[in-house]
Amino acid sequence: MLLLHGRYEIVEIIKSGGMGAVYEAKDTKLADSPCAVKEILEDKQNVLYFQTRFEQEMKALAELDHPAIPRVRDFFRLRGKHYLVMDLVRGQSLFDELVEKGAPLAPEQVASDMLELLAVLDYLHSHSPPMIHRDIKPSNILRDRRSGQIRLVDFGLARSACGATQTAVGTLGYCAPEQSVGRADARSDLYSVGATMMQLLTGQDPDLLKPDAQWKSIAPGLRPIVQRATRLKAQERYASAREMAEALKLYLRQGTRAVEAEPQESHVIYVDSPKSRWQGYATAAAIVVALGLGTLLGRAEGPTTPSPTPSPPAQAVAPQHLVPSAPVEEPAPSMPTTAPVQMAEEIPPEPVVAPPPPKRVAPAEIRPSLGVSNYPTYQPHPTPQPIVEEERVRVRRGRFRRWFP
């Protein structure tokens, strides 16, 4: 049984990566509490880059305090090796879940996991000074076996956003274009989140240079979120992890309905083809014909004349000096009577009579009216008669040849 630093008892190896190995251990000085011990591999011990990266992860974790980030408990060197002691996270990475299932993860589960991850990134980006992870990918996202919560590990590439560096680091396929030239910021982590979502939803490595083949396999509601997070220009992505989280919350509230994407410019090209021109001509001709038929039908019906309203009959009024005086009595109120309305007789439309056809006049009848007497009369051309030859004679080479047709 191996005891490191007179305190940490190694139980088993958890995983081994390109830079180091992680072991499960017990802290004998802290009631055998479980912990994780990380060391640099033997062939990487004397490489300055890996030593600097290891110390950088230790310093980054020591400044952070979040339930989804493993807490640093100790750091020491032993026989020329570097060791980092952290809280143990018992669980499985999202990459291992994807490999074990052999199929893409459920869209609702991916959206829920990314919400927890974005909460951790919001804490990192809002930290003083802001911290950038720079290595977001499925293998660095663990799911706690007991609680099912998401944990973010491997802070070997994390750095302060205020620090000036031109180092191009990250994992190919997950790092943003500006990160590949050493100009990463908070939006670079969001690009990596979008690439991670693409892999979890499609089951394939993110091919961000040609993503058209993978968009169809992504759920329609999550597709605009992934597309915006993986824009090549940083200013076109989500401005913060909180803004991207709001989009995921909207998707979960709406269920399987698609999230409305931002309005974009139309790239439709209209082509003036001969087929489209003839279709336009045919439509215009149909409209003209319809209008002409409507006009002809209106003329055939004739103008409609309003029916005269009968005026009430005049009543005779006697002169006032001949009317005897009598007490004026108020007439009893009576209900108003409605006089029957006499419908006007419908006037049938006048029939349309076609004009008679023009009369043909022979030339013989026209000559006297014009004063022409010697106007030539029309004579039909005589029928040609076949010409019959009695005989034909042809002289050839001094001889006579005679034949009859």
TORKOL-4160 file (C-alpha; in steps of 0.2 Angstrom, whole numbers, padded with zeros to 4 digits, m for minus):
405
<pt num="1" X="0000" Y="0000" Z="0000"/>
<pt num="2" X="0007" Y="0017" Z="m0006"/>
<pt num="3" X="0007" Y="0031" Z="0006"/>
<pt num="4" X="0011" Y="0049" Z="m0001"/>
<pt num="5" X="0018" Y="0063" Z="0009"/>
<pt num="6" X="0015" Y="0052" Z="0025"/>
<pt num="7" X="m0004" Y="0056" Z="0024"/>
<pt num="8" X="m0012" Y="0051" Z="0007"/>
<pt num="9" X="m0015" Y="0032" Z="0005"/>
<pt num="10" X="m0018" Y="0027" Z="m0013"/>
<pt num="11" X="m0033" Y="0016" Z="m0017"/>
<pt num="12" X="m0034" Y="0014" Z="m0036"/>
<pt num="13" X="m0031" Y="0024" Z="m0052"/>
<pt num="14" X="m0046" Y="0033" Z="m0059"/>
<pt num="15" X="m0039" Y="0039" Z="m0076"/>
<pt num="16" X="m0023" Y="0043" Z="m0085"/>
<pt num="17" X="m0022" Y="0057" Z="m0097"/>
<pt num="18" X="m0009" Y="0065" Z="m0109"/>
<pt num="19" X="m0002" Y="0076" Z="m0094"/>
<pt num="20" X="m0005" Y="0066" Z="m0078"/>
<pt num="21" X="m0014" Y="0053" Z="m0069"/>
<pt num="22" X="m0028" Y="0054" Z="m0056"/>
<pt num="23" X="m0029" Y="0042" Z="m0041"/>
<pt num="24" X="m0042" Y="0039" Z="m0028"/>
<pt num="25" X="m0035" Y="0041" Z="m0010"/>
<pt num="26" X="m0039" Y="0042" Z="0008"/>
<pt num="27" X="m0033" Y="0056" Z="0019"/>
<pt num="28" X="m0027" Y="0047" Z="0035"/>
<pt num="29" X="m0025" Y="0063" Z="0045"/>
<pt num="30" X="m0043" Y="0068" Z="0041"/>
<pt num="31" X="m0053" Y="0053" Z="0046"/>
<pt num="32" X="m0049" Y="0043" Z="0030"/>
<pt num="33" X="m0060" Y="0055" Z="0020"/>
<pt num="34" X="m0059" Y="0051" Z="0001"/>
<pt num="35" X="m0049" Y="0063" Z="m0010"/>
<pt num="36" X="m0042" Y="0063" Z="m0027"/>
<pt num="37" X="m0023" Y="0065" Z="m0030"/>
<pt num="38" X="m0017" Y="0071" Z="m0047"/>
<pt num="39" X="0001" Y="0069" Z="m0052"/>
<pt num="40" X="0012" Y="0073" Z="m0068"/>
<pt num="41" X="0017" Y="0058" Z="m0078"/>
<pt num="42" X="0035" Y="0052" Z="m0077"/>
<pt num="43" X="0040" Y="0058" Z="m0095"/>
<pt num="44" X="0032" Y="0075" Z="m0092"/>
<pt num="45" X="0041" Y="0079" Z="m0075"/>
<pt num="46" X="0055" Y="0089" Z="m0082"/>
<pt num="47" X="0046" Y="0098" Z="m0096"/>
<pt num="48" X="0044" Y="0116" Z="m0091"/>
<pt num="49" X="0027" Y="0118" Z="m0100"/>
<pt num="50" X="0018" Y="0104" Z="m0090"/>
<pt num="51" X="0026" Y="0110" Z="m0074"/>
<pt num="52" X="0019" Y="0128" Z="m0077"/>
<pt num="53" X="0002" Y="0121" Z="m0082"/>
<pt num="54" X="0001" Y="0110" Z="m0066"/>
<pt num="55" X="0005" Y="0124" Z="m0055"/>
<pt num="56" X="m0007" Y="0136" Z="m0064"/>
<pt num="57" X="m0021" Y="0123" Z="m0061"/>
<pt num="58" X="m0017" Y="0123" Z="m0042"/>
<pt num="59" X="m0017" Y="0142" Z="m0041"/>
<pt num="60" X="m0033" Y="0143" Z="m0051"/>
<pt num="61" X="m0043" Y="0131" Z="m0040"/>
<pt num="62" X="m0036" Y="0138" Z="m0024"/>
<pt num="63" X="m0045" Y="0155" Z="m0028"/>
<pt num="64" X="m0062" Y="0147" Z="m0033"/>
<pt num="65" X="m0076" Y="0142" Z="m0021"/>
<pt num="66" X="m0091" Y="0134" Z="m0030"/>
<pt num="67" X="m0100" Y="0118" Z="m0027"/>
<pt num="68" X="m0098" Y="0112" Z="m0045"/>
<pt num="69" X="m0079" Y="0115" Z="m0044"/>
<pt num="70" X="m0068" Y="0102" Z="m0035"/>
<pt num="71" X="m0059" Y="0111" Z="m0020"/>
<pt num="72" X="m0040" Y="0111" Z="m0018"/>
<pt num="73" X="m0035" Y="0103" Z="m0002"/>
<pt num="74" X="m0016" Y="0101" Z="m0004"/>
<pt num="75" X="m0001" Y="0103" Z="m0015"/>
<pt num="76" X="0016" Y="0096" Z="m0013"/>
<pt num="77" X="0032" Y="0089" Z="m0022"/>
<pt num="78" X="0039" Y="0072" Z="m0018"/>
<pt num="79" X="0055" Y="0065" Z="m0026"/>
<pt num="80" X="0054" Y="0077" Z="m0040"/>
<pt num="81" X="0036" Y="0074" Z="m0044"/>
<pt num="82" X="0022" Y="0087" Z="m0042"/>
<pt num="83" X="0005" Y="0082" Z="m0033"/>
<pt num="84" X="m0011" Y="0090" Z="m0032"/>
<pt num="85" X="m0024" Y="0084" Z="m0019"/>
<pt num="86" X="m0043" Y="0089" Z="m0023"/>
<pt num="87" X="m0060" Y="0084" Z="m0017"/>
<pt num="88" X="m0065" Y="0067" Z="m0025"/>
<pt num="89" X="m0080" Y="0067" Z="m0038"/>
<pt num="90" X="m0087" Y="0050" Z="m0040"/>
<pt num="91" X="m0095" Y="0049" Z="m0056"/>
<pt num="92" X="m0094" Y="0048" Z="m0075"/>
<pt num="93" X="m0089" Y="0061" Z="m0089"/>
<pt num="94" X="m0102" Y="0065" Z="m0102"/>
<pt num="95" X="m0090" Y="0058" Z="m0115"/>
<pt num="96" X="m0090" Y="0041" Z="m0106"/>
<pt num="97" X="m0109" Y="0042" Z="m0106"/>
<pt num="98" X="m0110" Y="0045" Z="m0124"/>
<pt num="99" X="m0098" Y="0031" Z="m0128"/>
<pt num="100" X="m0107" Y="0019" Z="m0116"/>
<pt num="101" X="m0124" Y="0023" Z="m0124"/>
<pt num="102" X="m0118" Y="0022" Z="m0142"/>
<pt num="103" X="m0131" Y="0035" Z="m0147"/>
<pt num="104" X="m0134" Y="0054" Z="m0145"/>
<pt num="105" X="m0140" Y="0060" Z="m0128"/>
<pt num="106" X="m0158" Y="0066" Z="m0125"/>
<pt num="107" X="m0160" Y="0085" Z="m0130"/>
<pt num="108" X="m0169" Y="0089" Z="m0114"/>
<pt num="109" X="m0155" Y="0081" Z="m0104"/>
<pt num="110" X="m0142" Y="0090" Z="m0114"/>
<pt num="111" X="m0150" Y="0107" Z="m0111"/>
<pt num="112" X="m0152" Y="0103" Z="m0092"/>
<pt num="113" X="m0134" Y="0099" Z="m0091"/>
<pt num="114" X="m0128" Y="0114" Z="m0101"/>
<pt num="115" X="m0138" Y="0125" Z="m0089"/>
<pt num="116" X="m0128" Y="0119" Z="m0074"/>
<pt num="117" X="m0112" Y="0121" Z="m0084"/>
<pt num="118" X="m0116" Y="0139" Z="m0089"/>
<pt num="119" X="m0120" Y="0143" Z="m0071"/>
<pt num="120" X="m0102" Y="0137" Z="m0067"/>
<pt num="121" X="m0095" Y="0148" Z="m0081"/>
<pt num="122" X="m0105" Y="0163" Z="m0076"/>
<pt num="123" X="m0097" Y="0161" Z="m0059"/>
<pt num="124" X="m0079" Y="0160" Z="m0067"/>
<pt num="125" X="m0082" Y="0174" Z="m0079"/>
<pt num="126" X="m0089" Y="0185" Z="m0065"/>
<pt num="127" X="m0075" Y="0181" Z="m0053"/>
<pt num="128" X="m0063" Y="0195" Z="m0048"/>
<pt num="129" X="m0052" Y="0193" Z="m0058"/>
<pt num="130" X="m0062" Y="0185" Z="m0072"/>
<pt num="131" X="m0057" Y="0167" Z="m0075"/>
<pt num="132" X="m0057" Y="0158" Z="m0092"/>
<pt num="133" X="m0057" Y="0139" Z="m0093"/>
<pt num="134" X="m0051" Y="0137" Z="m0111"/>
<pt num="135" X="m0054" Y="0118" Z="m0111"/>
<pt num="136" X="m0073" Y="0115" Z="m0111"/>
<pt num="137" X="m0077" Y="0098" Z="m0118"/>
<pt num="138" X="m0087" Y="0082" Z="m0113"/>
<pt num="139" X="m0072" Y="0073" Z="m0105"/>
<pt num="140" X="m0070" Y="0087" Z="m0093"/>
<pt num="141" X="m0088" Y="0088" Z="m0088"/>
<pt num="142" X="m0092" Y="0075" Z="m0074"/>
<pt num="143" X="m0109" Y="0069" Z="m0067"/>
<pt num="144" X="m0109" Y="0066" Z="m0049"/>
<pt num="145" X="m0115" Y="0048" Z="m0046"/>
<pt num="146" X="m0124" Y="0052" Z="m0030"/>
<pt num="147" X="m0133" Y="0069" Z="m0034"/>
<pt num="148" X="m0132" Y="0069" Z="m0053"/>
<pt num="149" X="m0126" Y="0086" Z="m0053"/>
<pt num="150" X="m0113" Y="0093" Z="m0066"/>
<pt num="151" X="m0095" Y="0095" Z="m0060"/>
<pt num="152" X="m0082" Y="0105" Z="m0071"/>
<pt num="153" X="m0064" Y="0098" Z="m0069"/>
<pt num="154" X="m0046" Y="0100" Z="m0077"/>
<pt num="155" X="m0042" Y="0118" Z="m0074"/>
<pt num="156" X="m0024" Y="0116" Z="m0081"/>
<pt num="157" X="m0027" Y="0128" Z="m0095"/>
<pt num="158" X="m0038" Y="0141" Z="m0085"/>
<pt num="159" X="m0031" Y="0158" Z="m0084"/>
<pt num="160" X="m0036" Y="0176" Z="m0079"/>
<pt num="161" X="m0045" Y="0186" Z="m0092"/>
<pt num="162" X="m0035" Y="0201" Z="m0087"/>
<pt num="163" X="m0018" Y="0192" Z="m0090"/>
<pt num="164" X="m0010" Y="0196" Z="m0107"/>
<pt num="165" X="m0005" Y="0180" Z="m0116"/>
<pt num="166" X="m0002" Y="0175" Z="m0135"/>
<pt num="167" X="m0002" Y="0156" Z="m0131"/>
<pt num="168" X="m0013" Y="0146" Z="m0142"/>
<pt num="169" X="m0020" Y="0132" Z="m0131"/>
<pt num="170" X="m0035" Y="0121" Z="m0131"/>
<pt num="171" X="m0043" Y="0105" Z="m0139"/>
<pt num="172" X="m0045" Y="0105" Z="m0158"/>
<pt num="173" X="m0063" Y="0105" Z="m0163"/>
<pt num="174" X="m0069" Y="0114" Z="m0146"/>
<pt num="175" X="m0058" Y="0130" Z="m0146"/>
<pt num="176" X="m0064" Y="0146" Z="m0154"/>
<pt num="177" X="m0055" Y="0153" Z="m0168"/>
<pt num="178" X="m0048" Y="0168" Z="m0158"/>
<pt num="179" X="m0042" Y="0156" Z="m0145"/>
<pt num="180" X="m0031" Y="0147" Z="m0158"/>
<pt num="181" X="m0022" Y="0163" Z="m0160"/>
<pt num="182" X="m0020" Y="0167" Z="m0141"/>
<pt num="183" X="m0034" Y="0179" Z="m0139"/>
<pt num="184" X="m0047" Y="0170" Z="m0129"/>
<pt num="185" X="m0061" Y="0178" Z="m0119"/>
<pt num="186" X="m0077" Y="0173" Z="m0110"/>
<pt num="187" X="m0086" Y="0171" Z="m0127"/>
<pt num="188" X="m0072" Y="0158" Z="m0131"/>
<pt num="189" X="m0079" Y="0147" Z="m0117"/>
<pt num="190" X="m0097" Y="0149" Z="m0124"/>
<pt num="191" X="m0090" Y="0143" Z="m0141"/>
<pt num="192" X="m0083" Y="0127" Z="m0133"/>
<pt num="193" X="m0100" Y="0124" Z="m0124"/>
<pt num="194" X="m0109" Y="0125" Z="m0142"/>
<pt num="195" X="m0096" Y="0112" Z="m0149"/>
<pt num="196" X="m0099" Y="0101" Z="m0134"/>
<pt num="197" X="m0118" Y="0102" Z="m0136"/>
<pt num="198" X="m0115" Y="0097" Z="m0155"/>
<pt num="199" X="m0106" Y="0082" Z="m0150"/>
<pt num="200" X="m0118" Y="0076" Z="m0137"/>
<pt num="201" X="m0133" Y="0079" Z="m0148"/>
<pt num="202" X="m0126" Y="0071" Z="m0164"/>
<pt num="203" X="m0114" Y="0058" Z="m0156"/>
<pt num="204" X="m0100" Y="0063" Z="m0167"/>
<pt num="205" X="m0085" Y="0074" Z="m0165"/>
<pt num="206" X="m0089" Y="0092" Z="m0169"/>
<pt num="207" X="m0084" Y="0097" Z="m0187"/>
<pt num="208" X="m0086" Y="0116" Z="m0185"/>
<pt num="209" X="m0078" Y="0120" Z="m0202"/>
<pt num="210" X="m0092" Y="0111" Z="m0211"/>
<pt num="211" X="m0107" Y="0109" Z="m0199"/>
<pt num="212" X="m0121" Y="0108" Z="m0212"/>
<pt num="213" X="m0121" Y="0089" Z="m0211"/>
<pt num="214" X="m0124" Y="0089" Z="m0193"/>
<pt num="215" X="m0137" Y="0102" Z="m0191"/>
<pt num="216" X="m0151" Y="0091" Z="m0197"/>
<pt num="217" X="m0148" Y="0078" Z="m0183"/>
<pt num="218" X="m0149" Y="0092" Z="m0169"/>
<pt num="219" X="m0166" Y="0095" Z="m0161"/>
<pt num="220" X="m0175" Y="0110" Z="m0170"/>
<pt num="221" X="m0177" Y="0119" Z="m0153"/>
<pt num="222" X="m0158" Y="0118" Z="m0149"/>
<pt num="223" X="m0152" Y="0121" Z="m0167"/>
<pt num="224" X="m0152" Y="0140" Z="m0166"/>
<pt num="225" X="m0144" Y="0140" Z="m0149"/>
<pt num="226" X="m0129" Y="0129" Z="m0155"/>
<pt num="227" X="m0128" Y="0139" Z="m0171"/>
<pt num="228" X="m0127" Y="0156" Z="m0162"/>
<pt num="229" X="m0114" Y="0149" Z="m0149"/>
<pt num="230" X="m0103" Y="0142" Z="m0163"/>
<pt num="231" X="m0102" Y="0158" Z="m0174"/>
<pt num="232" X="m0085" Y="0161" Z="m0180"/>
<pt num="233" X="m0085" Y="0180" Z="m0175"/>
<pt num="234" X="m0085" Y="0182" Z="m0156"/>
<pt num="235" X="m0097" Y="0197" Z="m0157"/>
<pt num="236" X="m0110" Y="0187" Z="m0165"/>
<pt num="237" X="m0111" Y="0174" Z="m0151"/>
<pt num="238" X="m0120" Y="0176" Z="m0135"/>
<pt num="239" X="m0113" Y="0190" Z="m0125"/>
<pt num="240" X="m0112" Y="0180" Z="m0108"/>
<pt num="241" X="m0116" Y="0163" Z="m0101"/>
<pt num="242" X="m0131" Y="0171" Z="m0093"/>
<pt num="243" X="m0139" Y="0176" Z="m0109"/>
<pt num="244" X="m0136" Y="0158" Z="m0117"/>
<pt num="245" X="m0143" Y="0151" Z="m0101"/>
<pt num="246" X="m0159" Y="0161" Z="m0104"/>
<pt num="247" X="m0161" Y="0154" Z="m0121"/>
<pt num="248" X="m0159" Y="0136" Z="m0114"/>
<pt num="249" X="m0172" Y="0140" Z="m0101"/>
<pt num="250" X="m0184" Y="0146" Z="m0114"/>
<pt num="251" X="m0182" Y="0130" Z="m0124"/>
<pt num="252" X="m0186" Y="0119" Z="m0108"/>
<pt num="253" X="m0201" Y="0129" Z="m0105"/>
<pt num="254" X="m0207" Y="0128" Z="m0123"/>
<pt num="255" X="m0204" Y="0109" Z="m0123"/>
<pt num="256" X="m0201" Y="0102" Z="m0141"/>
<pt num="257" X="m0206" Y="0119" Z="m0150"/>
<pt num="258" X="m0192" Y="0128" Z="m0158"/>
<pt num="259" X="m0184" Y="0143" Z="m0151"/>
<pt num="260" X="m0186" Y="0158" Z="m0162"/>
<pt num="261" X="m0169" Y="0163" Z="m0170"/>
<pt num="262" X="m0164" Y="0181" Z="m0173"/>
<pt num="263" X="m0170" Y="0189" Z="m0189"/>
<pt num="264" X="m0156" Y="0188" Z="m0202"/>
<pt num="265" X="m0155" Y="0195" Z="m0220"/>
<pt num="266" X="m0163" Y="0186" Z="m0234"/>
<pt num="267" X="m0151" Y="0178" Z="m0246"/>
<pt num="268" X="m0164" Y="0173" Z="m0259"/>
<pt num="269" X="m0159" Y="0176" Z="m0277"/>
<pt num="270" X="m0173" Y="0180" Z="m0289"/>
<pt num="271" X="m0169" Y="0174" Z="m0307"/>
<pt num="272" X="m0178" Y="0181" Z="m0322"/>
<pt num="273" X="m0181" Y="0166" Z="m0332"/>
<pt num="274" X="m0191" Y="0164" Z="m0348"/>
<pt num="275" X="m0203" Y="0152" Z="m0339"/>
<pt num="276" X="m0206" Y="0165" Z="m0326"/>
<pt num="277" X="m0209" Y="0179" Z="m0338"/>
<pt num="278" X="m0222" Y="0168" Z="m0348"/>
<pt num="279" X="m0231" Y="0164" Z="m0332"/>
<pt num="280" X="m0232" Y="0182" Z="m0328"/>
<pt num="281" X="m0239" Y="0186" Z="m0346"/>
<pt num="282" X="m0252" Y="0172" Z="m0344"/>
<pt num="283" X="m0258" Y="0179" Z="m0327"/>
<pt num="284" X="m0260" Y="0196" Z="m0334"/>
<pt num="285" X="m0269" Y="0190" Z="m0349"/>
<pt num="286" X="m0281" Y="0180" Z="m0338"/>
<pt num="287" X="m0285" Y="0196" Z="m0328"/>
<pt num="288" X="m0288" Y="0206" Z="m0343"/>
<pt num="289" X="m0300" Y="0193" Z="m0350"/>
<pt num="290" X="m0310" Y="0192" Z="m0333"/>
<pt num="291" X="m0312" Y="0211" Z="m0333"/>
<pt num="292" X="m0318" Y="0212" Z="m0351"/>
<pt num="293" X="m0331" Y="0198" Z="m0348"/>
<pt num="294" X="m0337" Y="0208" Z="m0332"/>
<pt num="295" X="m0339" Y="0224" Z="m0343"/>
<pt num="296" X="m0349" Y="0215" Z="m0356"/>
<pt num="297" X="m0360" Y="0206" Z="m0344"/>
<pt num="298" X="m0363" Y="0223" Z="m0335"/>
<pt num="299" X="m0368" Y="0231" Z="m0352"/>
<pt num="300" X="m0380" Y="0217" Z="m0357"/>
<pt num="301" X="m0390" Y="0219" Z="m0341"/>
<pt num="302" X="m0392" Y="0238" Z="m0344"/>
<pt num="303" X="m0392" Y="0252" Z="m0332"/>
<pt num="304" X="m0403" Y="0250" Z="m0316"/>
<pt num="305" X="m0415" Y="0264" Z="m0314"/>
<pt num="306" X="m0421" Y="0267" Z="m0296"/>
<pt num="307" X="m0440" Y="0264" Z="m0293"/>
<pt num="308" X="m0450" Y="0280" Z="m0290"/>
<pt num="309" X="m0456" Y="0282" Z="m0272"/>
<pt num="310" X="m0475" Y="0286" Z="m0272"/>
<pt num="311" X="m0479" Y="0302" Z="m0264"/>
<pt num="312" X="m0493" Y="0303" Z="m0251"/>
<pt num="313" X="m0510" Y="0310" Z="m0257"/>
<pt num="314" X="m0514" Y="0328" Z="m0255"/>
<pt num="315" X="m0527" Y="0333" Z="m0242"/>
<pt num="316" X="m0539" Y="0348" Z="m0244"/>
<pt num="317" X="m0538" Y="0360" Z="m0230"/>
<pt num="318" X="m0552" Y="0372" Z="m0226"/>
<pt num="319" X="m0550" Y="0391" Z="m0223"/>
<pt num="320" X="m0547" Y="0395" Z="m0205"/>
<pt num="321" X="m0561" Y="0407" Z="m0203"/>
<pt num="322" X="m0574" Y="0394" Z="m0209"/>
<pt num="323" X="m0569" Y="0381" Z="m0196"/>
<pt num="324" X="m0580" Y="0382" Z="m0181"/>
<pt num="325" X="m0572" Y="0384" Z="m0164"/>
<pt num="326" X="m0572" Y="0369" Z="m0154"/>
<pt num="327" X="m0563" Y="0363" Z="m0138"/>
<pt num="328" X="m0546" Y="0356" Z="m0143"/>
<pt num="329" X="m0544" Y="0338" Z="m0136"/>
<pt num="330" X="m0527" Y="0329" Z="m0135"/>
<pt num="331" X="m0528" Y="0314" Z="m0147"/>
<pt num="332" X="m0526" Y="0298" Z="m0138"/>
<pt num="333" X="m0509" Y="0290" Z="m0140"/>
<pt num="334" X="m0509" Y="0277" Z="m0154"/>
<pt num="335" X="m0496" Y="0264" Z="m0159"/>
<pt num="336" X="m0487" Y="0269" Z="m0175"/>
<pt num="337" X="m0493" Y="0259" Z="m0190"/>
<pt num="338" X="m0481" Y="0254" Z="m0204"/>
<pt num="339" X="m0488" Y="0256" Z="m0221"/>
<pt num="340" X="m0486" Y="0242" Z="m0232"/>
<pt num="341" X="m0471" Y="0244" Z="m0244"/>
<pt num="342" X="m0476" Y="0241" Z="m0262"/>
<pt num="343" X="m0461" Y="0233" Z="m0271"/>
<pt num="344" X="m0458" Y="0240" Z="m0288"/>
<pt num="345" X="m0460" Y="0229" Z="m0303"/>
<pt num="346" X="m0444" Y="0222" Z="m0310"/>
<pt num="347" X="m0441" Y="0228" Z="m0327"/>
<pt num="348" X="m0434" Y="0215" Z="m0338"/>
<pt num="349" X="m0418" Y="0219" Z="m0347"/>
<pt num="350" X="m0420" Y="0223" Z="m0366"/>
<pt num="351" X="m0415" Y="0210" Z="m0377"/>
<pt num="352" X="m0399" Y="0212" Z="m0387"/>
<pt num="353" X="m0402" Y="0211" Z="m0405"/>
<pt num="354" X="m0387" Y="0207" Z="m0416"/>
<pt num="355" X="m0385" Y="0218" Z="m0432"/>
<pt num="356" X="m0389" Y="0210" Z="m0448"/>
<pt num="357" X="m0375" Y="0204" Z="m0458"/>
<pt num="358" X="m0369" Y="0215" Z="m0473"/>
<pt num="359" X="m0377" Y="0212" Z="m0490"/>
<pt num="360" X="m0366" Y="0206" Z="m0504"/>
<pt num="361" X="m0368" Y="0216" Z="m0520"/>
<pt num="362" X="m0363" Y="0209" Z="m0536"/>
<pt num="363" X="m0352" Y="0219" Z="m0547"/>
<pt num="364" X="m0365" Y="0220" Z="m0561"/>
<pt num="365" X="m0377" Y="0230" Z="m0549"/>
<pt num="366" X="m0363" Y="0242" Z="m0544"/>
<pt num="367" X="m0358" Y="0247" Z="m0562"/>
<pt num="368" X="m0374" Y="0257" Z="m0566"/>
<pt num="369" X="m0373" Y="0267" Z="m0549"/>
<pt num="370" X="m0355" Y="0272" Z="m0553"/>
<pt num="371" X="m0359" Y="0277" Z="m0571"/>
<pt num="372" X="m0347" Y="0264" Z="m0578"/>
<pt num="373" X="m0353" Y="0254" Z="m0593"/>
<pt num="374" X="m0337" Y="0246" Z="m0599"/>
<pt num="375" X="m0332" Y="0239" Z="m0583"/>
<pt num="376" X="m0325" Y="0221" Z="m0586"/>
<pt num="377" X="m0335" Y="0207" Z="m0580"/>
<pt num="378" X="m0328" Y="0193" Z="m0571"/>
<pt num="379" X="m0324" Y="0178" Z="m0581"/>
<pt num="380" X="m0318" Y="0162" Z="m0573"/>
<pt num="381" X="m0302" Y="0156" Z="m0580"/>
<pt num="382" X="m0305" Y="0142" Z="m0592"/>
<pt num="383" X="m0300" Y="0125" Z="m0587"/>
<pt num="384" X="m0283" Y="0120" Z="m0595"/>
<pt num="385" X="m0285" Y="0107" Z="m0608"/>
<pt num="386" X="m0271" Y="0094" Z="m0610"/>
<pt num="387" X="m0260" Y="0096" Z="m0626"/>
<pt num="388" X="m0260" Y="0081" Z="m0637"/>
<pt num="389" X="m0246" Y="0080" Z="m0649"/>
<pt num="390" X="m0249" Y="0069" Z="m0664"/>
<pt num="391" X="m0231" Y="0064" Z="m0664"/>
<pt num="392" X="m0214" Y="0069" Z="m0658"/>
<pt num="393" X="m0199" Y="0067" Z="m0668"/>
<pt num="394" X="m0181" Y="0067" Z="m0661"/>
<pt num="395" X="m0166" Y="0067" Z="m0671"/>
<pt num="396" X="m0151" Y="0058" Z="m0663"/>
<pt num="397" X="m0135" Y="0053" Z="m0672"/>
<pt num="398" X="m0143" Y="0055" Z="m0689"/>
<pt num="399" X="m0157" Y="0043" Z="m0685"/>
<pt num="400" X="m0175" Y="0046" Z="m0683"/>
<pt num="401" X="m0184" Y="0039" Z="m0667"/>
<pt num="402" X="m0202" Y="0040" Z="m0667"/>
<pt num="403" X="m0214" Y="0037" Z="m0654"/>
<pt num="404" X="m0232" Y="0041" Z="m0648"/>
<pt num="405" X="m0236" Y="0047" Z="m0631"/>
